[in-house]
C-alpha cells in the first residue's frame, strides 16, 4: 500500500503541493490527472525519493521496488532484446555468476527457476513486439534507432523488470495508436500497483480502476475510471458553484446595507457588524477551469469538390515507393483517420498530402486554390527558441497590429503571460498550441494533424475536439488518442502492406483486431479434426453463458462499490478504517473480475474453435 500523508512541497517559494494526502491500495491501477503544471511529475519524483519533502511522509512497503522511465536508453551497440533483458538485474546477475561450488550452483538454478528466468527472452520479445519492434529489429543495436524509439525500449525494459510500484509519466506520448492500445491491455493485466500520469481518456477508462486527482495543491482519490470520476467531479463543481452563488448573493445584500448606512451614526454599529459578517463568509474553492482551453481555427472559403485526387500514385524515398497504387479522393467535408502500425507509411502519406514529399509516379491533382495546414510533433522542435510566440506570429503577419497579434495568441490559449516569453521557456502544451496556431493561421482547406494531442492536458484535448468539430475544412488525423479519433473522424483509412484502403468497421473493431493474434493461424498441414456434436456445442455455449453471467454480476458488484468509494464523505479522516475496508473489498472484487473475464474469454475461444471446425 502507498500512503501519502500530509505532504507539502514548493518550487522557488511557490507551493505546488500543500497538506496533500492519499492512500493507494496494493495492486490498484491508478491514473494520475490534473492540469499541466499542477505537479504530477513532481509527485512522482517525491514518491521515488528524488526530492525532499518539506512536510509529511510517503510510506511504501519495506523492500518495495519502484520503477519508471526516467530517460531514454543510450545509443550503444547492445541489442534491443539484450537491453530489455538486462533490466531484470537479479536474473542478469545470476546468469553472469561463475562458481564451481555445487551448493551455490544449485541455489542459483533454483532461484532462476523461481523467477521464471528461462522464459525471460520470450517475455521480453513479446513486450518489444507489442511496442512496435519486429523480430529482426529486436536483434539490432540501440544506436540504430532514434530517441523516440529508444524511449520505447526504455518503456519495454521497465515493464519487463515488473517493479512492485510502476510509475509511468505520459507513456503514450512516444507511442502510436497500436502501441498505445497494446500498453492499455498490458497495464490492465499488470500484477502489481500502477500509477500512470496520462491525458489519454481511453487509457484512463480501460487500463485503470482509480483516479488520483491533483488540484488546488491537494490530492483526491476516486476508486473509479476516468469518465465516472469526471461525472462525480462535475457534480461536486456544480454544488460548489451553487453554494458560491448563494454566498455571493448574501455578501451583496449585506454590502448594500453597509453602503447605505455606513455614514449614519444611528446605523454605524449595525453597518460594522455586517462588515464582520461579510469577512466570515467564505467562497467554496473551485478550480480555475476554462481560461486556457480555447482553440479558434479560422474558417476557409468553400472549394469545389474534390480538393485532392490521386490515381495510381506511388510515394517514397530515394526512388523506392513506401506506398503504391494510391487511388484516393479527399473532399473538403472529409474527416479521415489514418490507421496502421508504425512504419507502414502513415507519415509518408501525410507528408505527400501536405506537399512536403513529391509523388514518384501516377497522377496527383489538387485544387488550384487549396491551402494546407500541417502539424507534426517534430515541428515543436522547429520553433525558434529565443523568439516569443508574438515574434513567431509577427513573422507571418508583419502588417498586423500588436493587439491583433495578441488576439490570435489568446484564441489558442496563449495569454499575456506567455506572449513575450522565449519559446524555449514555454511548456510542451504551450509549444503545441503555438504550433497549431502557426499551422492554421492561413485558414487551410485541409488540416493534417500528426499526433496533435501530445503535451495537451485533457481539458485542452476536449477543446481541440470542439474546434475540429466546428472547423469547416477537411481533417486528416494520425493519433494514438482513440477518444479524439472517435469524436472527430467519420472515415477510416488503413495503411498496410504498401496500400491505403478504407477500413469499413469502426475503431472498436480495429482495437479488437490489434489486440487479437497478429497473424492468422496456419491451416495448412494440420490434421482435420472432426466436427463437434450438437451436445458438445450446447455444453460449450452453456458454459460461455454462465461465464458471461458471472462477469455481469461481478461488474454490478464493482459498480456498487465504486459508487460507495466515490462518496467524498468517506475520505474524512475519521472514517479511515471504513475506507480501508471498502478499498479491500474493491480490490477483491477486481481480482475476481479479472479471473472471471479470463474464464469467459477461454470459454468463448473454445466455442469459436469448435464452431470453426
C-alpha atoms as one frame of an Amber mdcrd trajectory, in Angstrom:
protein
   0.000   0.000   0.000   1.213   3.511  -0.842   0.406   6.091   1.853   0.827
   9.810   1.146   0.331  11.672   4.416   0.014  15.468   4.652   2.856  16.212
   2.232   3.938  19.693   1.124   6.452  20.799  -1.488   7.269  24.206  -3.002
   9.184  25.303  -6.094  11.053  28.617  -5.777   8.823  29.566  -2.859   5.583
  28.767  -4.701   3.553  25.990  -3.018   2.995  23.196  -5.525   1.612  20.539
  -3.174   0.312  21.565   0.246  -1.014  19.288   3.007  -1.947  16.587   0.488
  -2.875  13.031   1.498  -3.985   9.871  -0.327  -3.862   6.096   0.053  -3.371
   3.761  -2.928  -4.251   0.120  -2.131  -1.815  -2.578  -3.220  -2.391  -3.844
  -6.747  -4.580  -0.950  -7.861  -4.128   0.638 -11.290  -4.422   4.399 -10.848
  -4.468   7.282 -13.319  -2.879  10.494 -12.013  -4.624  13.513 -13.547  -4.595
  17.285 -13.231  -3.969  20.293 -15.397  -0.493  20.855 -16.831   1.802  22.436
 -14.253  -0.057  21.238 -11.157   2.826  18.999 -10.036   2.112  15.455 -11.258
   5.703  14.776 -12.344   6.946  16.355  -9.114   4.700  13.968  -7.157   6.367
  11.009  -8.902   9.811  12.359  -8.038   8.749  12.714  -4.407   7.489   9.114
  -4.342  10.805   7.914  -5.812  12.715   9.899  -3.179  14.452  12.132  -5.744
  13.122  15.265  -3.993  12.925  16.066  -0.281   9.526  16.732   1.286   9.009
  19.933   3.267   6.372  18.301   5.484   4.580  14.974   5.672   5.599  11.453
   4.769   5.325   8.987   1.873   5.254   5.389   3.096   5.857   2.286   0.992
   6.181  -1.381   1.996   9.681  -2.311   3.124  11.813  -3.511   0.211   9.287
  -2.432  -2.446  10.797  -1.826  -5.872   9.773   1.378  -7.680  10.208   1.574
 -11.443   9.671   4.190 -14.107  11.006   5.542 -17.398  13.338   8.348 -16.371
  15.286   8.751 -19.607  15.823   7.078 -22.962  18.125   4.106 -23.500  21.636
   5.201 -24.610  22.535   4.694 -28.262  25.048   1.914 -27.725  25.731  -1.307
 -29.635  23.728  -3.561 -27.277  20.711  -5.130 -28.988  17.205  -4.086 -28.017
  16.435  -7.547 -26.672  19.564  -7.698 -24.521  18.888  -4.176 -23.237  15.447
  -5.217 -22.036  16.730  -8.491 -20.536  19.375  -6.561 -18.584  16.594  -4.607
 -16.827  15.943  -7.663 -14.632  19.099  -7.127 -12.633  18.649 -10.204 -10.436
  18.342 -12.513 -13.443  21.279 -10.836 -15.198  23.434 -11.176 -12.072  22.567
 -14.849 -11.563  23.130 -15.669 -15.245  26.548 -13.995 -15.144  27.646 -15.598
 -11.862  30.531 -18.047 -12.155  31.076 -20.603  -9.402  32.241 -24.177  -9.010
  30.559 -24.646  -5.641  27.851 -27.329  -6.162  25.700 -25.888  -3.377  25.823
 -22.412  -4.878  25.133 -23.778  -8.368  22.006 -25.471  -7.004  20.924 -22.264
  -5.272  21.389 -20.252  -8.471  19.467 -22.758 -10.577  16.634 -22.902  -8.034
  16.360 -19.126  -7.934  16.443 -18.893 -11.749  13.568 -21.349 -11.848  11.666
 -19.371  -9.189  11.843 -16.140 -11.205  10.981 -17.943 -14.461  14.302 -16.901
 -15.953  14.170 -19.370 -18.820  11.082 -17.752 -20.355  12.572 -14.280 -19.977
  13.655 -13.914 -23.590  10.182 -14.782 -24.833   8.560 -12.330 -22.407  10.964
  -9.539 -23.326  10.429 -10.177 -27.041   6.661 -10.120 -26.581   6.822  -6.706
 -24.870   9.065  -5.278 -27.588   6.757  -6.625 -30.270   3.762  -5.043 -28.559
   5.567  -1.686 -28.634   6.193  -1.947 -32.367   9.542  -3.748 -32.843   9.789
  -6.631 -35.292  11.803  -9.775 -34.503  14.616  -8.527 -36.746  14.676  -5.078
 -35.118  14.935  -6.622 -31.657  18.349  -8.018 -32.632  19.583  -4.626 -33.877
  21.721  -2.290 -31.695  20.132   0.628 -29.869  22.319   3.024 -31.860  20.273
   2.181 -34.977  17.164   3.883 -33.546  16.164   7.485 -32.911  15.433   8.953
 -29.486  11.694   8.342 -29.704  12.212   4.671 -30.475  14.790   4.326 -27.695
  12.172   5.693 -25.293  10.027   2.718 -26.305  12.919   0.414 -25.441  13.221
   2.121 -22.039   9.493   1.550 -21.506   9.845  -2.100 -22.522  12.710  -2.508
 -20.048  10.765  -1.192 -17.045   7.698  -3.281 -17.965   9.900  -6.382 -18.186
  11.512  -5.681 -14.800   7.983  -5.704 -13.250   8.553  -3.394 -10.226   6.144
  -3.502  -7.288   5.196   0.124  -7.975   5.217   1.080 -11.665   5.238   4.868
 -12.199   4.678   5.963 -15.810   4.610   9.620 -16.864   2.724  10.143 -20.157
   3.920   6.817 -21.644   1.751   7.116 -24.779   3.417  10.369 -25.880   6.015
   8.404 -27.828   3.705   5.587 -28.945   1.431   5.278 -31.957  -2.195   4.148
 -31.707  -1.249   0.480 -31.980   1.399   0.717 -29.263  -0.927   2.731 -27.011
  -3.683   0.130 -27.300  -1.231  -2.667 -26.545   0.002  -0.769 -23.477  -3.586
  -0.298 -22.246  -4.134  -4.038 -22.386  -0.777  -4.802 -20.738  -1.306  -2.387
 -17.847  -4.795  -3.725 -17.149  -3.204  -7.168 -16.562  -0.087  -5.926 -14.744
   0.249  -7.894 -11.466   1.391  -5.017  -9.225   0.481  -1.403  -8.420   0.488
   1.099 -11.305   0.412   4.905 -11.200   0.249   6.479 -14.642   0.151  10.172
 -15.476  -1.909  10.428 -18.641  -4.278  12.670 -20.565  -5.455   9.753 -22.724
  -9.116   9.139 -21.849  -9.082   5.686 -23.460  -6.237   4.523 -21.239  -7.792
   6.172 -18.168 -11.067   4.346 -18.786  -9.818   0.922 -19.843  -6.473   0.363
 -18.125  -7.052   1.832 -14.641  -9.692   1.437 -11.959  -8.948   4.568  -9.934
  -8.123   8.241 -10.443  -5.772  10.300  -8.253  -6.629  13.951  -8.903  -4.096
  16.697  -8.157  -5.848  20.048  -7.985  -5.557  23.183  -5.872  -2.382  21.639
  -4.337  -4.436  18.743  -2.884  -4.836  15.059  -3.763  -8.184  13.297  -4.025
  -8.520   9.584  -4.797 -11.557   8.271  -6.679 -11.948   4.481  -6.996 -13.446
   4.765 -10.485 -12.244   5.005 -14.108 -11.974   8.461 -15.648 -15.458   9.010
 -17.090 -17.138   8.194 -13.785 -14.622  10.388 -11.949 -15.449  13.240 -14.342
 -19.168  12.832 -13.623 -18.588  12.840  -9.850 -16.309  15.864 -10.070 -18.779
  17.735 -12.290 -21.486  17.173  -9.660 -19.145  18.496  -6.942 -18.313  21.560
  -9.040 -21.992  22.239  -9.673 -22.695  22.018  -5.936 -19.756  24.310  -5.184
 -20.914  26.841  -7.776 -24.408  26.771  -6.285 -23.020  27.427  -2.810 -20.846
  30.223  -4.176 -23.854  31.849  -5.858 -25.762  31.829  -2.561 -22.761  33.213
  -0.666 -22.233  35.987  -3.222 -25.906  36.958  -3.029 -25.659  37.153   0.760
 -22.487  39.265   0.557 -24.167  41.618  -1.928 -27.199  42.026   0.344 -25.056
  42.797   3.396 -22.785  45.125   1.420 -25.755  47.130   0.160 -26.787  47.794
   3.796 -23.238  48.855   4.673 -23.041  51.192   1.657 -26.377  52.837   2.544
 -25.925  53.336   6.293 -22.175  53.448   6.989 -22.255  57.287   7.281 -25.276
  57.398   9.594 -24.349  57.453  13.266 -27.510  55.611  14.266 -26.669  52.740
  11.926 -22.876  52.713  12.266 -22.727  49.785  14.690 -25.094  47.717  12.551
 -23.024  48.507   9.439 -19.852  47.478  11.274 -21.411  44.181  12.389 -22.408
  43.419   8.797 -18.852  44.071   7.625 -17.666  41.454  10.133 -20.302  39.039
   8.799 -19.057  39.636   5.232 -15.499  38.817   6.339 -16.722  35.491   7.737
 -18.430  34.393   4.510 -16.004  32.268   2.501 -16.499  31.048  -1.050 -16.018
  27.357  -1.762 -12.745  26.828  -3.627 -13.373  25.786  -7.207 -10.725  25.023
  -9.829  -9.741  27.608 -12.360 -11.115  25.908 -15.432 -11.678  27.324 -18.865
  -9.234  30.227 -19.125  -6.708  28.384 -21.280  -8.947  25.927 -23.099  -9.859
  27.648 -26.326  -8.754  26.912 -29.874 -10.057  29.237 -32.582  -9.453  27.905
 -36.085 -10.061  30.470 -38.859 -12.712  29.391 -41.380 -11.663  28.740 -45.018
 -13.838  29.565 -48.019 -15.551  26.627 -49.717 -13.875  24.961 -52.719 -15.496
  22.782 -55.359 -15.018  19.069 -54.643 -12.775  17.172 -54.770  -9.874  19.079
 -53.297  -7.354  16.232 -53.879  -7.425  13.148 -56.128  -4.727  10.543 -56.786
  -4.661   7.834 -59.441  -2.051   5.085 -59.278   0.303   7.256 -57.229   3.464
   5.925 -55.619   5.364   7.780 -52.918   8.532   7.019 -51.004  12.185   7.895
 -50.640  15.265   7.619 -52.892  13.092   6.376 -55.753  11.700   3.455 -53.739
   7.972   3.566 -53.016   6.745   3.054 -49.472   3.146   3.294 -50.690   1.975
   2.478 -54.207  -1.122   2.305 -56.404  -2.849   5.010 -54.375  -6.219   5.944
 -55.843  -7.764   8.342 -53.340 -10.210  11.232 -53.153 -10.491  13.923 -50.474
 -13.361  16.418 -50.216 -13.489  19.497 -48.012 -16.009  17.920 -45.638 -13.932
  14.751 -45.049 -12.716  13.791 -41.553 -10.260  10.926 -42.075  -8.246   8.962
 -39.507  -5.168   7.099 -40.760  -4.777   3.695 -39.117  -1.897   1.256 -39.382
   1.104   0.007 -37.481   4.189   2.178 -37.166   6.389   2.021 -40.245   3.563
   1.185 -42.647   3.595   4.696 -44.168   1.087   6.935 -42.343   3.617   9.773
 -42.006   4.764   9.283 -45.601   1.175   9.688 -46.833   0.709  12.740 -44.586
   3.859  14.371 -45.962   2.754  13.772 -49.566  -0.692  15.266 -48.928   0.955
  18.214 -47.145   3.133  18.883 -50.192   6.361  18.036 -48.364   7.054  14.879
 -50.394   6.570  14.588 -54.163   4.897  11.514 -55.708   7.252   9.156 -57.562
   4.691   8.365 -60.269   0.975   8.393 -61.037  -1.497  11.277 -61.305  -1.817
  13.686 -58.387  -4.290  16.572 -58.679  -5.349  19.211 -56.187  -7.477  22.342
 -56.302  -5.558  25.411 -57.504  -6.656  27.471 -54.510  -6.073  24.722 -51.936
  -4.341  25.813 -48.731  -2.963  23.088 -46.474  -2.073  23.273 -42.784   0.323
  20.649 -41.396   1.128  19.890 -37.760   3.619  17.223 -36.713   5.403  16.668
 -33.417   8.848  17.468 -34.815   7.635  20.989 -35.579   7.695  21.801 -31.878
  11.466  21.489 -32.129  11.494  23.834 -35.152  10.224  26.805 -33.148  12.884
  29.463 -32.674  13.902  29.045 -29.007  14.912  32.675 -28.459  11.802  34.157
 -30.082   8.487  34.693 -28.312   5.078  33.499 -29.543   4.263  37.049 -30.659
   7.540  37.101 -32.663   6.567  33.855 -34.407   3.138  35.203 -35.379   4.505
  38.620 -36.400   6.852  36.894 -38.862   3.776  35.552 -40.704   1.632  38.675
 -40.230   4.097  41.634 -40.245   1.419  44.239 -41.022  -0.937  43.379 -38.164
  -1.157  45.486 -35.013   0.196  44.148 -31.689  -3.380  43.969 -30.372  -4.430
  41.765 -33.305  -1.388  39.504 -32.853  -2.191  39.085 -29.146  -5.816  38.301
 -30.015  -4.611  35.496 -32.291  -2.480  34.092 -29.470  -5.282  34.295 -26.903
  -7.509  32.395 -29.350  -5.138  29.471 -28.821  -4.869  29.851 -25.046  -1.561
  31.777 -25.104  -2.307  34.707 -22.822  -0.331  37.830 -21.913   1.949  35.881
 -19.543   3.169  33.662 -22.388   3.070  36.079 -25.348   6.519  37.601 -24.649
   8.264  34.500 -23.240  11.034  32.907 -25.310   9.763  29.692 -26.918  12.438
  27.760 -25.013  10.647  28.627 -21.736   7.184  27.512 -22.906   5.759  24.221
 -21.656   5.186  21.370 -24.081   1.475  22.156 -24.169   2.116  25.844 -24.879
   4.516  24.952 -27.703   1.873  22.646 -29.182  -0.692  25.475 -29.059   1.714
  27.842 -30.792   2.490  25.273 -33.497  -1.241  24.679 -34.050  -1.759  28.429
 -34.406   1.039  28.668 -36.988  -0.355  25.664 -38.906  -3.862  27.131 -39.139
  -3.142  30.855 -39.473  -3.858  30.862 -43.234  -7.323  29.249 -42.775  -6.365
  25.995 -44.547  -8.944  23.999 -46.507  -7.143  20.794 -45.436  -5.646  20.359
 -41.965  -3.248  17.429 -41.461  -2.544  16.636 -37.809   0.112  14.076 -36.849
  -0.194  13.323 -33.091  -1.621  16.740 -32.133  -2.567  15.811 -28.557   0.897
  15.032 -27.201   1.598  17.503 -24.378  -2.053  18.658 -24.214  -3.984  18.049
 -20.995  -7.482  16.542 -21.017  -9.271  19.913 -20.993  -7.163  21.098 -23.942
  -7.868  17.870 -25.828 -11.597  18.416 -25.340 -11.175  21.975 -26.632  -9.349
  20.636 -29.694 -12.223  18.220 -30.341 -14.681  21.121 -30.167 -12.574  23.252
 -32.528 -12.194  20.444 -35.072 -15.915  19.695 -34.900 -16.727  23.339 -35.710
 -14.000  23.614 -38.383 -15.327  23.633 -41.974 -12.218  22.280 -43.685 -11.064
  18.704 -44.277  -9.130  16.963 -41.499  -6.659  14.094 -41.705  -5.632  12.695
 -38.320  -2.841  10.447 -37.137  -3.208   9.955 -33.387  -2.880   7.437 -30.566
  -5.849   9.123 -28.843  -8.875   6.940 -29.631 -11.187   9.392 -27.869 -10.140
  12.146 -30.277 -10.413   9.862 -33.319 -13.842   8.561 -32.329 -15.276  12.075
 -31.926 -13.679  13.711 -34.974 -13.170  11.112 -37.712 -16.021   9.789 -39.835
 -13.831   7.847 -42.285 -11.034   5.389 -41.540  -8.195   4.603 -43.934  -5.966
   1.598 -43.186  -2.346   1.995 -44.270  -0.944  -1.511 -44.620   1.302  -3.502
 -46.933   2.145  -0.534 -49.140  -1.512   0.267 -49.838  -4.187   2.598 -48.450
  -7.747   1.291 -48.316 -10.959   2.181 -46.464 -11.457   0.366 -43.152 -15.179
  -0.348 -43.186 -15.594  -1.224 -39.492 -15.358   1.124 -36.513 -12.474   1.989
 -34.167 -13.571  -0.520 -31.543 -13.367  -3.281 -34.147  -9.885  -2.059 -35.070
  -8.840  -2.091 -31.410 -10.032  -5.699 -31.040  -8.234  -6.623 -34.249  -4.958
  -5.219 -32.920  -5.277  -6.942 -29.569  -6.038 -10.304 -31.171  -3.354 -12.529
 -32.642  -1.143 -10.618 -35.059  -1.182 -13.344 -37.684  -3.843 -15.891 -38.578
  -3.139 -19.457 -37.573  -1.832 -21.543 -40.409  -4.355 -24.070 -41.600  -2.075
 -25.963 -43.965  -0.512 -29.236 -42.908  -2.838 -29.524 -39.927  -4.788 -32.749
 -39.500  -8.512 -32.315 -39.898 -10.404 -32.552 -36.641 -13.937 -33.980 -36.518
 -16.824 -31.544 -36.225 -18.205 -31.262 -32.697 -21.502 -32.927 -31.911 -24.639
 -30.921 -31.179 -24.357 -31.846 -27.483 -20.751 -30.629 -27.325 -21.722 -27.272
 -28.849 -24.646 -26.885 -26.452 -22.349 -27.602 -23.486 -19.784 -25.036 -24.687
 -22.490 -22.411 -25.290 -23.957 -23.034 -21.844 -20.541 -22.621 -20.235 -19.956
 -19.356 -22.139 -23.335 -18.012 -20.979 -22.572 -18.937 -17.368 -19.205 -17.179
 -17.562 -20.811 -14.093 -19.100 -23.465 -14.015 -16.346 -20.722 -14.295 -13.718
 -18.837 -11.331 -15.262 -22.056  -9.281 -15.377 -22.792  -9.997 -11.734 -19.268
  -9.078 -10.611 -19.408  -5.906 -12.709 -22.591  -4.913 -10.879 -20.824  -5.507
  -7.559 -17.882  -3.404  -8.741 -20.203  -0.549  -9.787 -21.900  -0.557  -6.374
 -18.543  -0.452  -4.608 -17.292   2.271  -6.970 -20.317   4.421  -6.161 -19.643
   3.877  -2.476 -15.976   4.828  -2.865 -16.899   7.914  -4.914 -18.629   9.421
  -1.874 -16.350  12.329  -0.756 -17.513  11.956   2.856 -15.930   8.506   3.005
 -12.497  10.153   2.754 -12.878  12.011   6.029 -10.005  11.184   8.398 -12.443
   9.861  10.994 -13.557   7.123   8.579 -10.101   5.820   7.657 -10.825   2.266
   8.864 -14.099   2.130   6.971 -12.350   3.416   3.822  -9.676   0.724   4.148
 -12.391  -1.948   4.428 -14.205  -0.727   1.313 -10.924  -0.481  -0.625 -10.051
  -4.047   0.363 -13.467  -5.242  -0.828 -12.995  -3.350  -4.089  -9.559  -4.953
  -4.630 -11.043  -8.417  -4.024 -13.857  -7.781  -6.492 -11.400  -6.525  -9.136
  -9.273  -9.650  -8.726 -12.390 -11.790  -9.027 -13.431  -9.827 -12.114 -10.069
 -10.470 -13.749 -10.357 -14.216 -13.152 -13.986 -14.267 -14.344 -13.124 -12.375
 -17.544 -10.253 -14.793 -18.241 -12.573 -17.800 -17.834 -15.172 -16.146 -20.062
 -12.605 -15.466 -22.814 -11.359 -19.052 -22.599 -14.924 -20.359 -22.877 -15.585
 -18.149 -25.907 -12.342 -19.240 -27.561 -13.278 -22.912 -27.078 -16.734 -22.259
 -28.508 -15.379 -20.325 -31.504 -12.787 -23.037 -32.192 -15.479 -25.709 -32.086
 -17.832 -23.774 -34.369 -14.989 -23.162 -36.847 -14.259 -26.878 -37.330
